[in-house]
Amino acid sequence: MSSADQDSSATHWPDSASEVPLQVVSRLIYASLSKVDEHVLDEMRRIRDHAVVHNQAAGLRVALLHMSGWFVEWIEGPEAGIRALLDRVAQDPRHQGLQVVHHSRGKPRLFRPWIGSIVQSDEGPTAFARRLFALQDRQVRQSALEPASVWLRLCSPPAVDMPLTDGAFPRAMLLSAQGAQAFELLQTLAAQLKRPLVCRRFAGAADAARDVESDYLDLPALGQTGWRLVANARKGLAMGMAHAFLPDHAAVVLLLSDDAARNQHLVDRVLAANQQVHHVPVIVGLGTHDQVTPALQEQVERQGLPWVAARSPLRRPDAMDLWAVLQPVLAQIA
Ligand SMILES: Cc1cc2nc3c(=O)[nH]c(=O)nc-3n(C[C@H](O)[C@H](O)[C@H](O)COP(=O)(O)O)c2cc1C
């Protein structure tokens, strides 16, 4: 079974029930050239084992990415703690040429002491470096971006034909109540539309928190400015990565099932996650007439989130049938 199929309740983090704090913190992102050529996942886990202990003690929350032969680390917390971590990490022989690409004070986004991710990409280190320098140049010339925007631009760049190459297009997070339907929908769409699907793996900060996948597909012709569709595993909601980026999503699409209890469970988790990060996206209920129920709508609206039903008239819609009803809904949102 792939990680996308897994379901489980929230992992028992010390802060798992908390909300993202609202007080201002220091936020820093650096990039460095990786010297880890193989067994990247094992090395990430070794880094994680140190980081979980040190970061939590110093009040730091960190997201670390390995992609295109580079590390990118996003750190939030007290300034002195960030400085101390940078001094220590700069000595680490597993990377070199550490350069700070973002440093600011503002609201925190990260929710866990450590999240790791590995993005499989065809892009080589030189092409990544070119994007990195362009981003640094832009940061110097224009007003500073939020750290989440810097991270998204570096780590999940838009397809070249997206109308807004600065990443300002709307995003929809797809989650399925059962199985891996959200991933299957994106795979089918990518194949049908002959567009590249980007696949990423995220590692939790504990062995108990299994790795999860998150794929994305850019659709330049959808709506006014194109959309990015992001398939997330339910488990991802408990890991922190989905929390960090939930506020960048205009819509959360719930692929509902025949099992009312599972649908209800998914809605509970999505509402809780949005409450934790103080975000109000449009919630789209996607499925058949029997699956997309008024009770779910009521539950979503009671928490103050807008609800849109995308119902297929078919009894057993396949991926493209579901897309036929989802597409106009997204185009109307943005
Ligand atoms: C790219 C990269 C990112 C790292 N991130 C962290 C981190 O967030 N926190 C941390 O404590 N150590 C991190 N490390 C590991 C530190 O460089 C160092 O090996 C570790 O903190 C030393 O722990 P120790 O003093 O317990 O031996 C990172 C290492 C690399 C290569």
The ligand as a Gaussian input file, in Angstrom:
#p B3LYP/6-31G(d) Opt

LIG

0 1
 C       21.233000      20.709000       5.680000
 C       21.338000      20.424000       7.142000
 C       20.334000      20.868000       8.003000
 C       20.406000      20.637000       9.378000
 N       19.403000      21.080000      10.179000
 C       19.516000      20.932000      11.520000
 C       18.526000      21.442000      12.402000
 O       17.508000      22.005000      11.997000
 N       18.726000      21.286000      13.727000
 C       19.805000      20.633000      14.233000
 O       19.932000      20.533000      15.442000
 N       20.736000      20.105000      13.432000
 C       20.639000      20.232000      12.090000
 N       21.586000      19.712000      11.263000
 C       22.661000      18.901000      11.864000
 C       23.735000      19.796000      12.449000
 O       24.557000      20.307000      11.423000
 C       24.614000      18.984000      13.413000
 O       25.109000      17.842000      12.772000
 C       23.866000      18.501000      14.606000
 O       22.999000      19.467000      15.107000
 C       24.899000      18.151000      15.672000
 O       24.218000      17.567000      16.732000
 P       25.045000      17.087000      18.017000
 O       25.675000      18.337000      18.601000
 O       24.008000      16.459000      18.873000
 O       26.070000      16.121000      17.518000
 C       21.524000      19.929000       9.900000
 C       22.512000      19.469000       9.017000
 C       22.433000      19.702000       7.659000
 C       23.491000      19.199000       6.736000

